Amino acid sequence: MPKSKPTQVIVHRIELQDKEREALDALVAGQTVKNIAVPAAIVAGVGTASYVGYKAAKAAYGWTGDVVDRIQDAMDESGLDGSEIGNTGATLVDALVGKRHVYDEKTGKTYTNPFAGIIFLGPLFGAGINIGRFTNPFD
């Protein structure tokens, strides 16, 4: 038996008050951050882990030089030291890509920065070396 056509249309409308709108805005903002931050963190983590694994395998098996080594060599040969930043002795290139070797006059040791030449990781790791040097209670 066929259905009869509707004789009237009823519209239901849901209205939110201010509190519900604020909660919904927070939920949408949180979901947006999650949708952007999680993939970015995964890509950064995989990239960093891949590079660290490559450098470890390179050190273990003596592979030939890579792009980062060539950048570091080009910086050393071209004299891109530039002018010092303030009176810290650090140069602009060191601040952007990190210094390859850090010599400690007090102990006579030379520390090597494996991430020198990589923007953000080089200076961050170099800062960690310096913090370790200056806060070492055993020297």
GIQUI-V260267 format. One record per residue. N is the residue number from 1. SS is DSSP state (H for helix, E for strand, L for the rest). D_FIRST is the distance of its C-alpha to the first C-alpha in Angstrom with 2 decimals. Layout:
n=N ss=SS d_first=D_FIRST
n=N ss=SS d_first=D_FIRST
This chain:
n=1 ss=L d_first=0.00
n=2 ss=L d_first=3.85
n=3 ss=L d_first=6.67
n=4 ss=L d_first=9.37
n=5 ss=L d_first=12.75
n=6 ss=L d_first=15.50
n=7 ss=L d_first=17.96
n=8 ss=L d_first=20.89
n=9 ss=L d_first=22.49
n=10 ss=L d_first=24.58
n=11 ss=L d_first=27.42
n=12 ss=L d_first=29.18
n=13 ss=L d_first=32.75
n=14 ss=L d_first=35.13
n=15 ss=L d_first=38.79
n=16 ss=L d_first=41.67
n=17 ss=L d_first=45.05
n=18 ss=H d_first=48.33
n=19 ss=H d_first=48.63
n=20 ss=H d_first=45.18
n=21 ss=H d_first=45.88
n=22 ss=H d_first=49.23
n=23 ss=H d_first=47.70
n=24 ss=H d_first=45.05
n=25 ss=H d_first=47.84
n=26 ss=H d_first=49.91
n=27 ss=H d_first=47.05
n=28 ss=H d_first=46.42
n=29 ss=H d_first=50.19
n=30 ss=H d_first=50.61
n=31 ss=H d_first=47.82
n=32 ss=H d_first=49.36
n=33 ss=H d_first=52.78
n=34 ss=H d_first=51.40
n=35 ss=H d_first=49.66
n=36 ss=H d_first=52.97
n=37 ss=H d_first=55.62
n=38 ss=H d_first=54.31
n=39 ss=H d_first=54.12
n=40 ss=H d_first=57.47
n=41 ss=H d_first=59.08
n=42 ss=H d_first=57.77
n=43 ss=H d_first=59.13
n=44 ss=H d_first=62.45
n=45 ss=H d_first=62.74
n=46 ss=H d_first=62.02
n=47 ss=H d_first=64.43
n=48 ss=H d_first=67.14
n=49 ss=H d_first=66.74
n=50 ss=H d_first=66.87
n=51 ss=H d_first=70.01
n=52 ss=H d_first=71.72
n=53 ss=H d_first=70.88
n=54 ss=H d_first=72.23
n=55 ss=H d_first=75.42
n=56 ss=H d_first=75.90
n=57 ss=H d_first=75.49
n=58 ss=H d_first=77.80
n=59 ss=H d_first=80.42
n=60 ss=H d_first=80.10
n=61 ss=H d_first=80.20
n=62 ss=L d_first=82.26
n=63 ss=L d_first=79.83
n=64 ss=L d_first=81.09
n=65 ss=L d_first=80.80
n=66 ss=L d_first=77.48
n=67 ss=H d_first=76.44
n=68 ss=H d_first=77.30
n=69 ss=H d_first=80.75
n=70 ss=H d_first=81.32
n=71 ss=H d_first=80.36
n=72 ss=H d_first=82.78
n=73 ss=H d_first=85.52
n=74 ss=H d_first=85.04
n=75 ss=H d_first=85.33
n=76 ss=H d_first=88.50
n=77 ss=H d_first=90.09
n=78 ss=H d_first=89.22
n=79 ss=L d_first=90.63
n=80 ss=L d_first=87.49
n=81 ss=L d_first=88.83
n=82 ss=L d_first=88.97
n=83 ss=L d_first=90.45
n=84 ss=E d_first=90.25
n=85 ss=L d_first=87.74
n=86 ss=L d_first=89.90
n=87 ss=L d_first=92.65
n=88 ss=L d_first=90.52
n=89 ss=L d_first=91.57
n=90 ss=L d_first=87.94
n=91 ss=E d_first=87.01
n=92 ss=H d_first=83.87
n=93 ss=H d_first=82.95
n=94 ss=H d_first=83.41
n=95 ss=H d_first=81.11
n=96 ss=H d_first=78.36
n=97 ss=H d_first=78.46
n=98 ss=L d_first=80.81
n=99 ss=L d_first=84.28
n=100 ss=L d_first=84.73
n=101 ss=E d_first=87.74
n=102 ss=E d_first=88.89
n=103 ss=E d_first=92.52
n=104 ss=L d_first=93.61
n=105 ss=L d_first=97.28
n=106 ss=L d_first=97.69
n=107 ss=L d_first=96.75
n=108 ss=L d_first=97.33
n=109 ss=L d_first=93.88
n=110 ss=E d_first=91.58
n=111 ss=E d_first=87.83
n=112 ss=E d_first=85.38
n=113 ss=L d_first=82.07
n=114 ss=L d_first=79.58
n=115 ss=L d_first=77.11
n=116 ss=L d_first=79.70
n=117 ss=L d_first=78.40
n=118 ss=L d_first=74.81
n=119 ss=L d_first=73.80
n=120 ss=L d_first=72.92
n=121 ss=H d_first=73.56
n=122 ss=H d_first=77.21
n=123 ss=H d_first=78.42
n=124 ss=H d_first=76.33
n=125 ss=H d_first=77.87
n=126 ss=H d_first=81.28
n=127 ss=H d_first=80.96
n=128 ss=H d_first=80.24
n=129 ss=H d_first=83.40
n=130 ss=H d_first=85.42
n=131 ss=H d_first=84.04
n=132 ss=H d_first=84.94
n=133 ss=H d_first=88.40
n=134 ss=H d_first=89.22
n=135 ss=H d_first=87.85
n=136 ss=L d_first=89.22
n=137 ss=L d_first=91.33
n=138 ss=L d_first=93.15
n=139 ss=L d_first=95.02
